[in-house]
Amino acid sequence: MNAELIAVGTELLLGSTVNSDAAMLSQELSALGIGVYHHTVVGDNPQRLREAIDLAKTRADLIITTGGLGPTYDDLTKTVVAEAFGKQLVFDPESADIIRNYFAQFHRPMTENNLQQAYLPEGCIIFKNDFGTAPACAFEADGTHVIMLPGPPRECMGVFRTKGIPYLATLTDGVIHSRSLRIYGVGESALEMQLRPLMQSLDNPTLAPYAKESEVELRITAKAGTVEAAQAMIAPVEAQVREILGDKIYGTDVADLQSVVVQALKERGKTVSTAESCTGGLVANMITDVAGASAVFSGGFVTYSNQAKTDLLGVPAAMVEEHSAVSAPVAQAMAEGARQRMHSDFALAVTGVAGPDSDERGNPVGLIFVALASAEETQIKKLEFASSRQRVRRMAAMTALDLLRKKLAEMD
């Protein structure tokens, strides 16, 4: 099966909105073994959308549209798609009730045009939207499968993963099953070079890397008669990947690094605190983004100025003067000061130069020191990143969390 994605929205053509739906769907479809051969972006114009659909019908087994399912006059996707496939739009009372209940739940008045979203192509399979008001749907006509998804990324991703993927699974014999390995500490290009011989040798399962923000996701996907059979096919490939990458793999089928760290702290009954300078509280924010983090996070300090490092963490002013705030001794003192003051089992500290300019002591942009203090020792890691301010901060925070993850793993 091959697919074409059609994104609908003038805002995409104007550049005011990034078409992140296409990237997400392409990754998900690739993992399912469905090739995406064309991406099309069309403005809110019925004639041009009809031309795009008619062309897609000639070259794709599966057409997925995103956007244009809302209640306003320019939300025209359903109307045009239905006409292109000779289908009528019919009112679905159940979808209408869901829309009404959505507004009632949030105590918001509902205008009648919202019920436009309850008109769907006759005979379609309706995908309930648990993330917004516009229902999605799927149907088959003229030998082509069509899925219409809402445009907002959270809705598009949520509906596709919960409803779209199970629908696509019914179109093939057997099942498609994936396992996701999350990796930090190696870039996508270096990872691809390490794994290229293995990836080239595989047909089923497949092995594909996906670059994420400051990390890489590696997905192993197998097609088989049952989930159990697919898992059995995936297992030896995963073992080979683990042999190559070792502890750079921080989790399997997990949400993110901070979730792994919080869970590891809970399992061991340990706590952590933070002391941050250049990251401005980002490490603490990532930890507390995880539900249940209060059980393991003691608290944190954002000591951006040298005076704050001295007053709040007890970093000697003479040390800062001698070594500069961006140094291994200061990072160590910050971590140890935070651990003592918060009475935590561990403390993470970050100090460095995020940019865009060097600091007053001439330390270059991207120079970072991360420290992890425990009762037994304090580990210090020097980092040198050549990137934007935002990315430097993000990678510094990720490195701090990864340092703690590895320390906790040593306790097993």
TIKE-849763 format. One line per field, with one value per residue (C-alpha): residue number from 0; x, y, z. Coordinates in Angstrom, 3 decimals, always signed. Example, Ala and Ser with C-alpha at 12.3 -4.5 7.8 and 13.67 -1.06 7.14 Angstrom:
! residues 2
num = [0 | 1];
c1 = [+12.300 | +13.670];
c2 = [-4.500 | -1.060];
c3 = [+7.800 | +7.140];
END
This chain:
! residues 412
num = [0 | 1 | 2 | 3 | 4 | 5 | 6 | 7 | 8 | 9 | 10 | 11 | 12 | 13 | 14 | 15 | 16 | 17 | 18 | 19 | 20 | 21 | 22 | 23 | 24 | 25 | 26 | 27 | 28 | 29 | 30 | 31 | 32 | 33 | 34 | 35 | 36 | 37 | 38 | 39 | 40 | 41 | 42 | 43 | 44 | 45 | 46 | 47 | 48 | 49 | 50 | 51 | 52 | 53 | 54 | 55 | 56 | 57 | 58 | 59 | 60 | 61 | 62 | 63 | 64 | 65 | 66 | 67 | 68 | 69 | 70 | 71 | 72 | 73 | 74 | 75 | 76 | 77 | 78 | 79 | 80 | 81 | 82 | 83 | 84 | 85 | 86 | 87 | 88 | 89 | 90 | 91 | 92 | 93 | 94 | 95 | 96 | 97 | 98 | 99 | 100 | 101 | 102 | 103 | 104 | 105 | 106 | 107 | 108 | 109 | 110 | 111 | 112 | 113 | 114 | 115 | 116 | 117 | 118 | 119 | 120 | 121 | 122 | 123 | 124 | 125 | 126 | 127 | 128 | 129 | 130 | 131 | 132 | 133 | 134 | 135 | 136 | 137 | 138 | 139 | 140 | 141 | 142 | 143 | 144 | 145 | 146 | 147 | 148 | 149 | 150 | 151 | 152 | 153 | 154 | 155 | 156 | 157 | 158 | 159 | 160 | 161 | 162 | 163 | 164 | 165 | 166 | 167 | 168 | 169 | 170 | 171 | 172 | 173 | 174 | 175 | 176 | 177 | 178 | 179 | 180 | 181 | 182 | 183 | 184 | 185 | 186 | 187 | 188 | 189 | 190 | 191 | 192 | 193 | 194 | 195 | 196 | 197 | 198 | 199 | 200 | 201 | 202 | 203 | 204 | 205 | 206 | 207 | 208 | 209 | 210 | 211 | 212 | 213 | 214 | 215 | 216 | 217 | 218 | 219 | 220 | 221 | 222 | 223 | 224 | 225 | 226 | 227 | 228 | 229 | 230 | 231 | 232 | 233 | 234 | 235 | 236 | 237 | 238 | 239 | 240 | 241 | 242 | 243 | 244 | 245 | 246 | 247 | 248 | 249 | 250 | 251 | 252 | 253 | 254 | 255 | 256 | 257 | 258 | 259 | 260 | 261 | 262 | 263 | 264 | 265 | 266 | 267 | 268 | 269 | 270 | 271 | 272 | 273 | 274 | 275 | 276 | 277 | 278 | 279 | 280 | 281 | 282 | 283 | 284 | 285 | 286 | 287 | 288 | 289 | 290 | 291 | 292 | 293 | 294 | 295 | 296 | 297 | 298 | 299 | 300 | 301 | 302 | 303 | 304 | 305 | 306 | 307 | 308 | 309 | 310 | 311 | 312 | 313 | 314 | 315 | 316 | 317 | 318 | 319 | 320 | 321 | 322 | 323 | 324 | 325 | 326 | 327 | 328 | 329 | 330 | 331 | 332 | 333 | 334 | 335 | 336 | 337 | 338 | 339 | 340 | 341 | 342 | 343 | 344 | 345 | 346 | 347 | 348 | 349 | 350 | 351 | 352 | 353 | 354 | 355 | 356 | 357 | 358 | 359 | 360 | 361 | 362 | 363 | 364 | 365 | 366 | 367 | 368 | 369 | 370 | 371 | 372 | 373 | 374 | 375 | 376 | 377 | 378 | 379 | 380 | 381 | 382 | 383 | 384 | 385 | 386 | 387 | 388 | 389 | 390 | 391 | 392 | 393 | 394 | 395 | 396 | 397 | 398 | 399 | 400 | 401 | 402 | 403 | 404 | 405 | 406 | 407 | 408 | 409 | 410 | 411];
c1 = [+0.000 | +1.235 | -0.158 | -0.513 | -0.974 | -3.048 | -2.852 | -5.611 | -5.162 | -4.111 | -2.133 | +0.224 | +0.954 | +1.510 | +4.047 | +2.228 | +1.647 | +4.162 | +2.826 | +3.931 | +1.059 | +2.814 | +6.031 | +4.181 | +1.996 | +4.914 | +6.797 | +3.793 | +2.954 | +6.567 | +6.527 | +3.413 | +5.154 | +3.085 | +5.128 | +4.314 | +5.062 | +3.596 | +2.887 | +0.465 | -0.510 | -3.635 | -5.203 | -8.833 | -10.014 | -12.517 | -11.355 | -7.688 | -8.507 | -10.642 | -7.772 | -5.391 | -7.800 | -8.431 | -4.675 | -4.105 | -6.773 | -4.676 | -1.500 | -2.272 | -3.952 | -4.490 | -5.298 | -5.057 | -6.259 | -5.512 | -7.436 | -10.650 | -13.035 | -14.050 | -17.225 | -16.291 | -17.106 | -13.575 | -13.619 | -14.436 | -12.498 | -15.434 | -17.602 | -14.968 | -13.758 | -17.324 | -18.073 | -14.849 | -15.935 | -19.645 | -20.807 | -23.442 | -22.809 | -25.267 | -25.991 | -24.759 | -26.802 | -24.244 | -21.441 | -23.755 | -24.408 | -20.676 | -20.099 | -22.897 | -21.517 | -18.048 | -19.252 | -21.411 | -18.483 | -16.482 | -19.510 | -19.155 | -22.026 | -22.254 | -23.130 | -25.164 | -22.364 | -20.519 | -23.025 | -21.568 | -18.892 | -21.501 | -22.113 | -19.996 | -19.752 | -22.422 | -21.243 | -17.991 | -16.393 | -16.519 | -13.477 | -14.535 | -12.235 | -11.272 | -9.002 | -11.369 | -14.783 | -14.369 | -14.869 | -12.591 | -13.608 | -12.512 | -14.096 | -13.205 | -14.428 | -13.249 | -10.463 | -8.999 | -8.997 | -9.550 | -8.925 | -9.864 | -8.150 | -8.436 | -5.665 | -4.520 | -1.445 | -2.638 | -5.951 | -4.399 | -1.837 | -4.251 | -6.996 | -4.597 | -2.851 | -6.005 | -8.355 | -6.456 | -3.799 | -6.310 | -8.349 | -5.312 | -4.468 | -7.791 | -6.739 | -3.816 | -3.462 | -2.011 | -0.666 | +1.983 | +3.808 | +6.543 | +8.996 | +10.536 | +14.008 | +14.787 | +18.423 | +20.427 | +24.102 | +24.537 | +23.317 | +21.156 | +24.002 | +26.424 | +23.674 | +22.837 | +26.495 | +26.706 | +23.505 | +23.614 | +24.819 | +22.060 | +19.370 | +20.428 | +20.277 | +16.681 | +13.429 | +10.972 | +11.418 | +12.539 | +14.751 | +14.354 | +15.790 | +13.762 | +15.439 | +13.716 | +14.626 | +18.131 | +17.667 | +16.836 | +14.002 | +14.786 | +11.762 | +11.763 | +8.641 | +7.540 | +4.633 | +3.348 | +0.259 | -0.030 | +1.388 | +3.294 | +4.922 | +5.863 | +7.404 | +9.440 | +10.782 | +11.633 | +13.500 | +16.727 | +16.984 | +16.595 | +19.308 | +21.692 | +20.915 | +21.541 | +24.851 | +25.908 | +24.535 | +24.765 | +23.628 | +22.915 | +19.466 | +17.619 | +14.231 | +11.902 | +8.404 | +8.720 | +7.513 | +10.762 | +13.973 | +12.513 | +9.780 | +12.430 | +14.392 | +11.355 | +10.288 | +13.805 | +13.917 | +10.518 | +11.550 | +14.645 | +13.011 | +15.428 | +15.056 | +16.755 | +17.155 | +18.543 | +20.785 | +20.744 | +22.354 | +22.298 | +19.347 | +17.205 | +15.143 | +14.717 | +15.921 | +13.449 | +10.701 | +11.348 | +11.235 | +8.044 | +6.373 | +6.104 | +2.995 | +3.933 | +7.295 | +6.472 | +7.393 | +11.005 | +11.734 | +12.832 | +13.125 | +15.419 | +17.451 | +17.851 | +21.074 | +21.661 | +23.944 | +27.218 | +25.820 | +22.897 | +25.289 | +27.080 | +24.032 | +21.730 | +24.103 | +27.164 | +29.522 | +32.612 | +32.972 | +36.730 | +36.105 | +33.963 | +36.616 | +39.424 | +37.773 | +34.786 | +31.144 | +31.484 | +33.862 | +34.014 | +34.652 | +31.634 | +29.381 | +30.499 | +29.887 | +26.429 | +25.390 | +26.729 | +25.138 | +21.735 | +21.881 | +22.769 | +20.142 | +17.355 | +18.383 | +18.024 | +19.785 | +21.035 | +21.445 | +22.005 | +23.768 | +24.254 | +26.397 | +27.589 | +27.324 | +24.162 | +24.863 | +24.513 | +27.779 | +30.718 | +30.614 | +32.650 | +35.514 | +35.752 | +34.205 | +32.809 | +29.169 | +28.253 | +30.712 | +28.694 | +29.544 | +27.049 | +27.477 | +25.711 | +26.202 | +25.420 | +26.498 | +29.444 | +30.802 | +30.220 | +30.499 | +31.297 | +30.899 | +32.278 | +30.261 | +30.972 | +27.988 | +28.020 | +24.379 | +21.689 | +20.946 | +17.748 | +19.391 | +22.412 | +20.087 | +18.005 | +21.026 | +22.570 | +19.348 | +19.087 | +22.715 | +22.089 | +19.078 | +20.979 | +23.833 | +21.357 | +19.717 | +23.030 | +23.871 | +20.547 | +21.102 | +24.373 | +22.343 | +20.677];
c2 = [+0.000 | +3.505 | +6.730 | +10.396 | +13.051 | +16.127 | +18.965 | +21.556 | +25.109 | +28.442 | +29.120 | +26.288 | +27.923 | +31.310 | +29.794 | +30.987 | +27.353 | +24.518 | +21.295 | +19.051 | +16.635 | +15.465 | +14.603 | +12.705 | +10.766 | +9.894 | +8.416 | +6.463 | +5.136 | +4.157 | +2.142 | +0.377 | -0.494 | +1.960 | +4.065 | +7.768 | +8.836 | +12.340 | +15.258 | +17.889 | +21.170 | +22.971 | +26.224 | +26.619 | +26.547 | +23.889 | +23.782 | +23.297 | +20.750 | +18.784 | +18.800 | +17.489 | +14.701 | +13.678 | +13.454 | +11.500 | +8.979 | +8.092 | +7.302 | +6.351 | +3.389 | +5.475 | +9.192 | +10.903 | +14.478 | +16.722 | +19.878 | +21.422 | +19.438 | +22.326 | +24.435 | +27.527 | +28.388 | +27.574 | +24.063 | +22.366 | +19.099 | +16.751 | +18.401 | +18.260 | +14.751 | +13.416 | +14.966 | +13.552 | +10.036 | +10.455 | +10.329 | +12.339 | +13.963 | +12.690 | +13.919 | +11.667 | +12.235 | +10.516 | +12.816 | +15.797 | +14.717 | +14.349 | +17.879 | +19.280 | +17.456 | +18.799 | +22.386 | +21.633 | +20.039 | +23.251 | +25.507 | +27.192 | +28.235 | +26.246 | +28.006 | +26.043 | +26.001 | +23.547 | +20.885 | +21.136 | +18.814 | +16.080 | +15.736 | +12.856 | +10.841 | +8.163 | +4.708 | +5.920 | +4.593 | +7.416 | +8.047 | +9.677 | +12.587 | +12.391 | +15.411 | +18.004 | +18.473 | +17.458 | +13.722 | +12.059 | +9.265 | +6.656 | +4.971 | +3.009 | +3.950 | +3.360 | +1.107 | +3.878 | +4.125 | +7.595 | +8.848 | +12.400 | +13.722 | +17.017 | +19.559 | +20.573 | +18.387 | +17.098 | +16.013 | +14.654 | +12.556 | +11.400 | +10.317 | +8.645 | +6.617 | +5.559 | +5.098 | +5.352 | +2.729 | +0.073 | +0.822 | +0.374 | -2.882 | -4.309 | -3.740 | -6.154 | -9.817 | -10.410 | -7.622 | -4.929 | -4.512 | -2.043 | -1.586 | +1.806 | +2.264 | +5.763 | +6.852 | +9.749 | +10.509 | +9.720 | +11.749 | +10.409 | +10.374 | +8.552 | +6.151 | +5.429 | +4.664 | +2.246 | +0.466 | +0.700 | -2.891 | -4.230 | -1.989 | -2.994 | -6.680 | -6.490 | -6.779 | -7.941 | -6.692 | -3.243 | -0.892 | +2.883 | +5.872 | +9.041 | +12.221 | +13.831 | +16.977 | +16.260 | +12.480 | +9.645 | +7.131 | +3.774 | +1.785 | -1.957 | -3.031 | -6.543 | -7.949 | -11.336 | -13.434 | -12.541 | -10.003 | -12.786 | -13.844 | -10.250 | -9.827 | -12.974 | -11.524 | -8.209 | -9.699 | -10.816 | -7.512 | -5.598 | -7.749 | -6.858 | -3.147 | -3.285 | -5.023 | -2.127 | +0.840 | -0.336 | +2.121 | +4.856 | +3.228 | +4.773 | +3.097 | +0.905 | +2.088 | +4.981 | +8.576 | +10.419 | +10.464 | +12.270 | +9.643 | +6.920 | +8.830 | +9.512 | +5.865 | +4.679 | +6.977 | +5.693 | +2.062 | +2.660 | +4.971 | +7.812 | +11.583 | +14.252 | +18.026 | +20.470 | +23.523 | +25.324 | +28.338 | +28.454 | +26.054 | +28.365 | +25.610 | +23.445 | +20.264 | +20.804 | +21.576 | +18.363 | +16.307 | +17.916 | +17.483 | +13.808 | +12.882 | +11.680 | +13.483 | +14.931 | +11.549 | +11.892 | +15.596 | +17.466 | +20.899 | +23.058 | +26.248 | +28.584 | +30.417 | +32.520 | +35.072 | +34.365 | +35.946 | +33.518 | +30.577 | +31.793 | +32.823 | +29.903 | +27.012 | +27.969 | +28.106 | +29.998 | +33.398 | +32.807 | +29.638 | +31.515 | +34.240 | +31.736 | +29.267 | +31.275 | +30.304 | +28.033 | +25.451 | +21.953 | +23.067 | +25.386 | +22.722 | +20.308 | +22.844 | +23.656 | +19.994 | +19.274 | +22.444 | +21.547 | +17.989 | +19.139 | +21.873 | +19.722 | +16.554 | +14.587 | +11.387 | +12.967 | +16.462 | +17.602 | +20.867 | +22.657 | +25.706 | +26.968 | +29.418 | +29.008 | +31.967 | +33.754 | +35.353 | +34.208 | +35.129 | +37.873 | +35.424 | +34.447 | +31.000 | +29.988 | +29.408 | +25.779 | +25.116 | +23.327 | +21.536 | +19.049 | +17.543 | +14.719 | +14.578 | +11.589 | +10.595 | +8.641 | +10.908 | +13.764 | +13.072 | +15.940 | +15.991 | +18.661 | +19.312 | +21.387 | +21.984 | +23.968 | +24.925 | +27.506 | +28.828 | +26.824 | +23.599 | +24.061 | +24.437 | +21.442 | +19.167 | +20.269 | +19.339 | +16.020 | +15.188 | +15.880 | +13.559 | +10.892 | +11.059 | +10.354 | +7.554 | +5.762 | +6.224 | +4.678 | +1.759 | +0.977 | +0.323 | -2.761];
c3 = [+0.000 | -0.811 | +0.591 | -0.251 | +2.415 | +1.597 | +4.115 | +3.811 | +5.048 | +3.610 | +6.791 | +5.805 | +2.449 | +4.078 | +6.450 | +9.554 | +10.582 | +10.236 | +8.718 | +11.593 | +10.858 | +7.691 | +9.520 | +12.221 | +9.806 | +7.525 | +10.469 | +11.689 | +8.221 | +7.580 | +10.789 | +9.500 | +6.253 | +4.204 | +1.800 | +1.563 | -2.017 | -2.090 | +0.242 | -1.016 | +0.640 | -0.579 | +0.559 | +1.565 | -2.034 | -3.193 | -6.825 | -6.008 | -3.312 | -5.777 | -8.289 | -5.606 | -4.638 | -8.252 | -8.842 | -5.638 | -6.694 | -9.741 | -7.812 | -4.197 | -2.506 | +0.614 | +0.825 | +4.198 | +4.541 | +7.498 | +8.363 | +7.148 | +9.379 | +11.629 | +11.855 | +9.825 | +6.208 | +5.003 | +6.526 | +3.261 | +3.268 | +3.896 | +1.268 | -1.462 | -0.622 | -0.549 | -3.944 | -5.404 | -4.438 | -5.210 | -1.611 | +0.226 | +3.607 | +6.203 | +9.702 | +12.526 | +15.714 | +17.944 | +16.738 | +17.292 | +20.893 | +21.522 | +20.225 | +22.404 | +25.456 | +24.749 | +25.003 | +28.020 | +29.828 | +29.565 | +30.198 | +26.832 | +24.554 | +21.329 | +18.092 | +15.549 | +12.979 | +15.224 | +14.189 | +10.680 | +12.085 | +12.573 | +8.814 | +7.495 | +4.257 | +3.965 | +4.960 | +6.527 | +9.700 | +12.223 | +14.417 | +17.688 | +18.464 | +22.148 | +21.744 | +20.225 | +18.630 | +14.977 | +14.377 | +11.853 | +9.502 | +6.973 | +3.946 | +0.825 | -2.632 | -6.191 | -4.877 | -2.711 | +1.064 | +2.505 | +6.022 | +7.018 | +10.161 | +12.062 | +11.551 | +15.064 | +15.732 | +19.114 | +17.601 | +14.413 | +16.262 | +18.940 | +16.542 | +14.126 | +16.806 | +18.629 | +15.672 | +12.390 | +13.058 | +14.193 | +11.046 | +8.791 | +10.567 | +9.353 | +5.734 | +5.875 | +6.717 | +10.165 | +12.355 | +12.281 | +15.590 | +16.567 | +19.398 | +20.069 | +21.570 | +22.868 | +22.619 | +24.019 | +23.555 | +19.866 | +16.875 | +14.061 | +11.505 | +13.819 | +14.821 | +11.179 | +10.423 | +13.349 | +12.397 | +8.588 | +7.964 | +10.201 | +8.644 | +5.120 | +5.997 | +7.232 | +5.335 | +7.977 | +10.667 | +9.580 | +11.572 | +11.190 | +13.121 | +13.732 | +14.953 | +17.915 | +19.814 | +21.194 | +20.902 | +18.503 | +18.404 | +16.838 | +15.741 | +14.999 | +13.084 | +12.146 | +10.122 | +11.229 | +11.749 | +15.433 | +17.875 | +19.599 | +16.327 | +15.544 | +18.998 | +18.462 | +15.212 | +16.864 | +19.856 | +18.087 | +16.215 | +19.466 | +21.032 | +18.181 | +18.545 | +22.287 | +21.686 | +19.441 | +21.412 | +25.015 | +27.686 | +25.151 | +24.993 | +27.903 | +27.498 | +25.478 | +24.531 | +26.982 | +26.750 | +27.453 | +29.493 | +32.492 | +32.828 | +32.960 | +35.607 | +37.797 | +37.608 | +38.463 | +41.503 | +42.670 | +42.298 | +44.432 | +46.958 | +46.198 | +45.845 | +43.755 | +43.898 | +41.344 | +41.171 | +37.838 | +36.275 | +32.453 | +32.172 | +34.308 | +35.931 | +32.829 | +34.573 | +37.408 | +34.902 | +32.957 | +36.137 | +37.417 | +34.029 | +34.976 | +36.962 | +40.433 | +40.472 | +43.907 | +45.401 | +44.254 | +43.636 | +46.756 | +45.166 | +43.105 | +42.976 | +40.009 | +40.859 | +37.779 | +39.412 | +41.194 | +44.358 | +44.318 | +44.005 | +47.113 | +49.169 | +48.354 | +47.688 | +49.719 | +46.738 | +48.022 | +46.374 | +46.191 | +44.165 | +41.662 | +41.420 | +40.883 | +38.509 | +37.127 | +37.520 | +34.491 | +35.879 | +37.311 | +40.924 | +40.891 | +39.350 | +42.074 | +44.837 | +43.432 | +43.379 | +46.842 | +48.232 | +46.782 | +48.109 | +51.612 | +51.749 | +50.295 | +52.184 | +48.952 | +47.933 | +44.706 | +43.315 | +39.747 | +38.932 | +35.618 | +34.917 | +31.557 | +28.696 | +26.631 | +24.352 | +22.090 | +23.359 | +25.455 | +29.140 | +30.845 | +31.518 | +27.856 | +28.251 | +24.857 | +23.986 | +24.528 | +27.371 | +30.077 | +33.307 | +34.745 | +38.206 | +40.015 | +43.770 | +45.974 | +49.482 | +48.060 | +45.331 | +42.927 | +39.200 | +36.872 | +33.111 | +30.792 | +27.624 | +24.545 | +22.305 | +19.070 | +18.701 | +19.397 | +22.883 | +23.148 | +21.989 | +24.282 | +27.260 | +26.223 | +25.712 | +29.010 | +30.831 | +28.988 | +29.825 | +33.506 | +33.561 | +31.626 | +34.125 | +36.925 | +34.913 | +34.517 | +38.199 | +39.203 | +36.811 | +38.622 | +41.756 | +40.231];
END
